[in-house]
Amino acid sequence: MKFIDSSTNLFIADSQGEPLGPEIPTSAQLQESLGNTILSASGWRKVFASSGKEEDKEPSISIPDRYLCCMMALSLAHYLGASDDNMAISKDKTILVGIDARPTGPTILDLMTRTLLSCGFKVRSLFIAAAPQIMAYSAMEKADAFLYITASHNPIGHNGIKFGTDGGVFPGPITAQLAKDLVQMVHDPNTVVFCRKLIQQTDISSYEQVLADIPNEHERSCLAYRSFVLQTASMGKEENKFLTQLKEKLTASPIGIVGEFNGSARAASIDKEFLAEIGIKTCFINDMPRQIVHGIVPEGINLEPCRKALETTYAKDKDFLLGYVPDNDGDRGNLVYIKESDGKAYILKAQEVFALVALAVLSKMRMLHPDAKLAIAVNGPTSNRIDALCHTLNVEVARAEVGEANVVQLAQQLRDKGYLVKLLGEGSNGGNITFPAKVRDPMNTLMSLVDLLTDPDIFATFRKLSGYKNTNLTIENILNSLPKYSTTDAFSKQAKLHVTKDHGLLKTRFEELFRAYFEKHKEMFEQKFGITSWVEYQMEGTVCRQGVGSTFRTPPYKGGLKISFCNELGVETDFIWMRGSGTEPIFRILVDCRGCDSDRHDFLLNMERELITQADTQ
């Protein structure tokens, strides 16, 4: 029986189909499939499109990848207590499953749902849903786990898995345990036979009930998500009272927002109804799931359709001030805005988005809690503009390794020490996480900015502490009040390198080359840039260590390495950062400089690229 999603008219699954196909993959084929998979704390990802092309929009996946999908689901089943010999232990446990809007999603969902059902779990499927939606639902429903099929910002031919529970992804040690189990299964020839048995023994009536319940589950998840967004935005205020006051503010100071969804999972989420409910004027484009018209990463040129749409809409209605574009799973959304002085729309860089939200949230927290110990948890490559902003607001800054789970865990460690931590996230990609959320969410970004633009007291709090004089409550003026920094766009071509050397050896060699380079050019650094010294940091998980060399790193040496440059007063003014991506086969680099000197930024970036290239080839 074929099931079609009533809201999108997209194919879900054929309950009578044979998802594994007639062929059985060889051990070599399975190992090749695994070898092309990146297993990281941020999620498991690979090119699932059967052609192997990362921009392929075809829905089919290869036979070896189908078996790999079953094994991925089995790794979660094993973690939750299911045994290959006795599935009864899992019969009272519930797993939520869902997908983003990628074409390969339904096939993977079909295989994984059948596998989990045959392992004895209760499975509840949302089909296409935004990542923050399924995660909020998992927390409010107290599900034992969620399994979300996504490759986030990776190209459309990629796909993968995020595992988690209680509103957030599993921390690194748990995903490492799941990955170890997966590797063992791939190398065990008996696993192929077992997977085939599980799929063949799937109770079809139970599976059809799961598929039939999708509309109800999706609706329930939307209601839960709406409540969670309000809870997050209200900052302790009673939700209905907060909603009433927000509507009143928006009646007095209307705001319009353009949403360019690029066919993402947000097109199937709460955005349209929720923004209209609170009184926002809206305009949406490319707002059907899989209506993918440009690259997935919501940065740079991929924000151009939204920029044009906002500029056109603003010409007709001056209330339209903001636009947002999510990635495919909808857990991050970067912005465009209207500069009212010239009536044009401009693209905000990811680091600017994060800083703008930080100003809004942290200023309000300082307004509400004048004497509290406030802190923010960010990742290593988050711009020092956050440090400067937090210094103004007397907020402690703590840094973790790149990875959503790392900053979430670090934030909780800070709370355990008595800090109030409302905001956390990864400034390098513009993704803010607003507590109690444990995942990036463009709804929280928009709610923070709407709050800022409709409540003059928030910006007044910042101006009082910073000494900024201009009182105009416009996005343009608020952006002008932020500390000025020049930062590499995380997804630009210059921010990526392909390296061949082991990352531990590469970093050790880089340190040697950098030390020699700095000593040779020390006089130039001081005269041209005012840099007199440097310090090095190693970021692994939630830990940030100061020190040079492998003794400050731990195997497999995949953490972030950061060198901060200091002026004669010992103030860290600039930094260079590097780390191998956990979700793509690339080595990421980034430079951050105080001020607006592009030549300074470009010099440090070219230096970093050249030294890393030398370290990799020598």
N, C-alpha and C positions, 0 to 999 in steps of 0.2 A: 504494500500500500504506500503510495507516494504522499508525502506531507508537504504542503506549501504554506509559507508564513502569510497569514491573512493581512498583516499590516504593510508588508513590503512586496508581496507576491513573489518572493524568492524561494527557491527549492531548499527544503530542510534535509529530508532523507527519504529513502525508500526502505521501509521496514522489512520487505521481502527480498531485498537485494543481497548480494554476496560481496561485501566490501573488501575482502582480502584478495578476491580474484582466484583463478585456478592455479596460478604458479606459486611455487615455494622458493623463496630466495636462498641463495647459497650463503655460507658463512662469510665468504669474502665480500659479497654484495652488502650484507648487513653491516659489516665492519666499515665498509666504504661509506655507507649511509651515516653511520655514527661519526666517522672521521670528518664529515662535512658539517657536523653539528657543533655549535658553540654552546657549551654548558657553563653558565655563569649564574651568580646570585641574582642578576637582573632578569634572568629568564633563559630558556633554552630556545635557540633559533637556528634556522638553516633555510636554504632555498628549497622549498617543497614543490614548487612548480616542476612538473615532470620533465620539462625541457632543460632544466638546470639554469635557465635565464632568470636573473633576479627581477626583471621588469615584466615578466610574463604574467598575463592576467588569466591564463587558462586554469580551470578548477581541478584538473586531474593531477594525481601524485603517483609516484612509482610504486611498484610492489614492495621493494625493500623498505621504502619510507612508510608504507602502510603497516608493516610489521613493527617498525620502530615506534609508530604511534601507539600501538597496543602495549609495547614495553614501557613507554613513557607513562601511560596510565597505570600500568602494573606497579611502577616504582612508587606512585602515590598510594596505591592500594596496600602495598607492603608496609609503607611507613605508617599507615593508619591501622595496621594490625592484621590485615588479611594474609592468610598463608596459602601457598599453592596446594597444600594438602587439606586445609580446612578453612572454608570461606565463611563459616557460620559466625565467626567472631565479628564480622563487619556488618551483620544484618541490621543493626540498629543505628548505623552511622549514615549521615547524609552528606552528599557532595553536590555543590552547585556547579554547573558547567555552562559555559557561554563562549561566544566567539566575537572577534571584531568583524570588519566588513570585507576581509580578503576572500577572493574566490575559492581558495583551497580550504577555507574554514569548515564548510559543511562535511566534507569527506573525513577530515580529521575528527570532527565532533562525533560523527557517526561511529567511527571505530572506537573512540575512547569511551563513549557512552555505553556501547555494547560491552566493552571490556569491564567497566566498573559495575554494571548491572550483574554480569556473570560472576563477579567477585563478591556479590552479596550486598552491595551498597544500595541505599536509596539515592537515586539520581534525580535532580530537578534541573531542567534545562531552560535557559533564557533565550537561546539562539543568539541573535545579534544584540549586543548590549555594550555600553561603554564600560571600560575597566573600573572607574570609580563606582559605577552603578552596581556591578556584581559584587564588588568588595564591600560597599556599604550594606548591601543585602545580606552578605555573609555574616557581618557583625550583628545586624539587627535580628536575623533569624537564628543566630548561634549555630550555624552549620559547622560540621566538623572540618570541612575544607572546601575551597573552591579550586577549580581547574579552569583557567581562562586561556583560550587559544588565540594567540596574538604574536606579532613581531613588532609591535609598537611603531617606532618611526622608521624601521627598515623598509626597503623597497617592496613593492606589491607582491613579487614572487616569493618573498620570504614568508615564513610563518613560524610559530613556536608555542611555548607554554609558559604561563606563570602559575605557580602554585602558591596557596596561602590559606589563611584563616583569620577570623576576627577582624576583618577589614583591611588586612595588609598582607604583603607577600611574606613567605617564610624567610627567616634570617639566613645568612650565608651557611652556617654549619648544617642546617637542615637540607638546604638545596644541594649541598655537597654530598650529604648522605644519600639523597635521591639519585644524584648523578653516579655515584659509586655503584649503586644497585643496578642502574641502567647499563652501565658498562659491563658488569658481570653477566647480566642477562644476554646482552648481545653476543658475548663470547661463549655462551652455553648453548650448544645445539639443541638441547631439549626445550628451550624457551620457544622456539618457532612452533614446535608441535603443540605446546601448551597454549600459545596464543590462538592458534587455529581452532583448538578445542573450545576455548572460551567463546570465540565468535560464533561457532557453530551451535553452541549450547545456550546462546542468549534466548531468554524467554521472550518471544515475540510479542505476546500480549502485554507484558510489563513494559517492553520498549515502546509499543504503540501508545501506551498510556502516558509515558514520559513525553512523547512527541505531541500528543493531543493536549497536554497540560501547558504547553509552551505559552500560549496567549495569556493564561491566567498567571503563570509565574512571572512573565514579563511585566504585566500590569502591577502585580504586587511589588516587584522589585522597583518599579518607577515610584510608587507611593513611598516605599521605604527610603529611596534615594532622595526624594524631595524633602522628606522630614529631616534626613541627615544633613542636607545642604543648609536648611534653615537652622538646625541646631548648631552647625559649625559657624554660621555667620552671626548668630544672635549674641555670641560671647556671654552666655549665662543668662541673658534676658529671656523671659517666657516667650515661646515661639510665636503665639498668636499676637501678643502685644508688639513684638518686634516687627511682625509682618504688617500690622496695622500702621505703625509709625513709619515704616519704610514706604508704604503706599502713599501716605500723606506727604512725605518728603518728595517723592517722585511726581506727585501732582503739582507741587509747588515749583519743583525744578526738574522738568522732564528730561529724560535721557533716552536716546535711541542707539541701538546696537545692531550692527550687521554681522551675521554669522555665515561664514563660507566653510561648509563642512567637508568639501572634497570627498563626498561619498563615504565618510567615516561612520563609525559606530555611534557617534553623537547624533547622527540623523535619526536614529531609532531610540534616542533617550529622551530626557525630560525637557530639554532646552527650550523648545518653542512654547510649550504650555507654561513652564515655570516662569520664564522671563515675562510672558504676557500677564501671568497671574500677579506678579509683584508690581506691575505697572510700567514695564519697560516697553518702549516702541521697538519693533523688530523688523528686520528684513533678512531673509535667508536665501542662499543660493547653493547650488550643487548639494541639495539637502535630501537626497534619496540615497540609502545605503548602496555602495558600489558605484556611485556616480563620481568616479575618480578621474579628475581632469588634469592633475599635475602631480609633482613629486610629493611623497608622504611627509617628509620633514617640514614642520611649519616654521620655516625660516627663510630669509632672503627672498629670492624671486618667487618662491611658492606662496608668498603672501600678497603678490601683486594683484591677482584677481579680487581679493578682498579690499585691497587699497583702492582700486578703481571703483569698486561697487560702493564703498563708503563715501568717496569723493562725489560720486554721482548722486547718491542719496542725500548727502549733506546739502548739495546745491538746491534740492527741493524742500528739505526739512532741516533747519538748523539745529534741531535737537539731537541729530545723529552724530555722535562724537567718537564712538569706538567701533572696532571690528575685531573679530577673533577667528582663528583658524586652528583646528585641532589636528593631531596626528590620527592614525587610523583607529587606534583603540580609544581615543578621546580622553587620555589622562594628562595631556598637556595641550595648552593652547596659547599661541603667541599672538601679539596684538598689532593693530594699526590704529592710528588716532588722527583726529583733525587738529591741525594747528590753526586756531581761530584767527590769528593775525594775518594769515594769507588765504584761509579757506581751503587749503590743500590737505590731502591725506598723506601720512608718512608711516613707514614701517618701523616698529620698535624692535631693537635687537633683543635677544633672549635675556641677556644680563640686565638690560634696562627694564624689561618687564618685571624681573624678579626684584630689582631695586625699588621700583614703583610700588609694588605690592608690599615690600618690606616697610617702606615709609608709611603706607596706609595702616597696616596692621600694628606695627611696633609703636607708632605715634598714638594710636588709640589705646593700646595696652598701657603705655606710659600715662596717658590721660586718665584711664580708669584705675591704675595702680601706681600712684606717684612714687611710692617708696619701695616697691617690690624689687626682688632680684629677678630681672628679666634676662633671658638668653635666647639665642637662635642657633640652630645646628645647620651647617651648610657643608657642601662637598669641597674638595681641595681646589678645583679651578674656579670657584665662585669669586668674582671680582672683589678686590679690596675696597671698592666703593661701599660694600656692605659693612666692612669694618669701620670706615669713616662715618657712615650713617649711624651705626650702632654706638660709636663713641659719642656722638652728639646726644643720643637718647639714653646713654648709660645702660647699654645692653651688652651682655657678654656674648662673644662669638666663639663657637667651637666648630672644628672641622673634622670631617670623616672622609674616608675613601669614596670615590664615585660609586653610586649605587643607592637606589631609593631605600632599600632595607637598612643600609648603613646609617643614613641620616635619621631615619625613624628610630633606630635603636639608640643612637647617640642622644637624641632628644629625650628619650625616656631616662637615660642615665643622668642627664642634667636635671630632670624633674625629681629623680630620686635624691639629688643633692640639694633640693629645696628651691630650684629655679622655676619660674613660670615660663613655659615655652609654648607659645601659641603658633609661631611660624617656624618652619623648617623647609629645607628643600635643596635643589640643585640649581644654583644660579646659572651655571654654564649652559643649561638648556631651557631656562625660563620657567622651570616647573616648581611652583610653590605648593607646599603641603601645609594646610591650616588645621591644627589640632581641633577636634579629635580625629580628623581624617588621617589616614596613614598612607595616602597615595596622592599624587599630583592631581589637580582637578581644575579645569578652566572655569567651572561654575564658581569655585571659591575665589579664583582670580577676579572674575567679574564682580562678584558680590563685594569684595574688598574695595574695588575701585568705585563702585556705585556708592558705597558707604562714605568713602573719602569725598566724592564730588557733591554729596548731598548733606554733609555734616561739616560746617565750617570750623567747628571746634577741634576736629582732628588735625587739620592743617595748621590751625592756630597754635596747637601744642608743639608741633614741629618747629614752626617759625620762632616761637618763644625760646626754645632751647638752642636753635641753630643760629639765630640772629638774622635770618632771611627776612627781608622787609616787604617784598611784594605780596600783597594780600589776595590777588586775583585767584579765584578758585577755578582754574582751568587746567587741563592736562598739560598744556604747553608750559604754563608757569610752574606747575608742580615738578615737571621734568627739569626745568631750569634750576630748581632749588636743590637737586640731587648733586652729590659730589661728582666731579668730572674725572672720568677714567677712559682710557683707550684699551679695548679688549678684543682679542681675536674671536671671530665668530666660530663657535665650536664645530659647525658643520661646513665651514669653508674648505676649499681645496688645500689651502696653506696650513690648515690645522690637522692634516692627515699625512702620515708617512707609512710606507710598507717596509718592515724590517725583517731580517732573516735570523738574527742572532737571538739566543736565549735572553729573555728580558733581564735576568740577574746579571749576566755577563755584560749585556749592553749598558746597563746602568753603571756598573763599576768602571767600565771603560770610558763612558761619558764623563763621570766625575773626574777622572784623571785628565781628560782633555780639557774640561771646563776650568779646572783649577789652574792648569798651565796657561790657558788663554787669558784668564782674568789677571793673573800675575803679570803676564806680558803686556797687557793693555790697561793696567790699573790706572795709570795717569790719564789716559783717554776717558775711561769711565768716570773719573772724578771731574775732569774739566768739562766734558760734554754733557754729562747727565747728573752730576752731583752724587754719584754712587761711590761710596768709599769702602763698603764691605758687603758680605753676603752671609746668609744662613740657609741651611738645607733642612727640609722636612720630608719625612716618609709617612705616607698615610695608608694604613691597612685596616680594613673594617672600620671600627669606631675609634681606632687609635691613631694619634698623630705624634710621631717622634721627631725630635730635633737631633740631627746628627748626620755625618757623612760616612758612607761605606756600608758594606753588606752586613755588618754587625747590627745595624739599625733596621734591617729588613729581615723578613722571614720567608722561607720557601712557600710557594714557587716564585716569589719576587714579582708578583703581578700588581702590586699596589701603586699608588701615585707617588711621584717624586717631584718635589717643588723646591726651587731655589728662589729665595726672596732677597732682593737687593735693598741695601740700607744707605741712608744719607749719613752725614757726619754726626747727626743727633741720635743715630741708631734707629730711626723710623723706617719701617719697611715701605718703600715707595713703589716698587715694581716686583713682578715675579715671572718666572718661566716655569711651566708645569708639563709633565708628560705621564702617560699611562697607556698601556695596551688596552684597547676596547674589549669589554667583556661580551659584546653582542655582535661585533663585526671584526673581520680579519685585518684590522688596521691599528696603527700606533697613533694615538691622539696627542697633540701638543697644543699649548695655549700660552699667550703672553698677556700680561695685564700691567698697564702703566698709569701712574697718576698724571692727570692732565689730558690735554687734547693734542699732544704732539705725535702725529702719525709717523714721523720719521723715527722717533725714539722707539715706538712700538715695532716698526718694520725692521729696525736694526737688530733688536733683541730676538725677533722671530727668525730672521735669517740666520743669526748666530746659532740659535737653538737647532734649527734644521740642519745646518752644516755640521755641527758637532755631533748630533745624533747619527747623521749619515756616515761620518768618519768612524764613529764608535761601532757602527754596524758592519763596516767593510774592512776594518783593520784587524 
